[in-house]
């Protein structure tokens, strides 16, 4: 039992580290560490709540992925996503979760806290899975489902009217919960048909789960890139920003490279400032007139700070930016 438990912890730590790296490469700061720990503990708490709620809800690994009757399975999966979404929604009330990428990162860590705790609880109960890939699959699927919920919360905060945010998040939660349940049922069917030690099938499951999690991040990045490109293009047209920011900032791959600005501390502040400017400006579209005026003052302040910061260096324009 010790080796499977170590595997659960190792996979959870590795994926959490990768999620943190996504933010660190973008912002060069360890600032999110405490919040990531807290949201992981929220996932742990949700798992414990399910365990205390009774034997009809909660995940179990091995050939029977979910406790309870078939009729309760989709509801249990959706309820898990609802509990996790509540913690992410609280985080979304602050500026720490501003867009889909932030939501995907925090959602991944919350999902890992939930799935890892469930896996350890199963091992503690004496149910050792016949193959380690079962544990890895369940952990990755859990992380991907909550990453989708987090990205949905970030998108709703960024791009929708206030009246549409709750229905949008609820729809994402239901889809993520049901999709997670369907994936577990498909895996259960495959394990029953071919056996959990079938090497091609178990490799395919782990690869599919990893690709699903990666797809959540790629989708979040695509949503953010569209918003950033649109809003920064408007700022360039107004003469607020130089034209090169449209080539660099919307692309995650380009903005994490050091070639476009020499000093890392200044590069970090530019990224944070211009992304905040674009996101806050994007939200103005759906605000009532009075609130739009208030947020408009904040956008004006961010514009002034951006101009001052970009004027700090005489070689601030990096010139043409390659595709690499």
Secondary structure, 3 states (H helix, E strand, C coil): CHHHHHHHHHHHHHHHHHHHHHHHHHHCCCCCHHHHHHHHHHHHHHHHHHHHHCCCCCECCCCCCECCCHHHHHHHHHHHHHHHHHHHHHHHCCCCCCCHHHHHHHHHHHHHHHHHHHHHHHHHCCCCCCCHHHHHHHHHHHHHHHHHHHHHHHHHHHHCCHHHHHHHHHHHHHHHHHHHHHHHHHHHHHHHHHCCCCHHHHHHHHHHHHHHHHHHHHHHHHHHHHHHHHHHHHHHHCCCCCCHHHHHCCCHHHHCCCCCCCCHHHHHHHHHHHHHHHHHHHHHHHCCHHHHHHHHHHHHHHHHHHHHHHCCCCCCCCCCCCCC
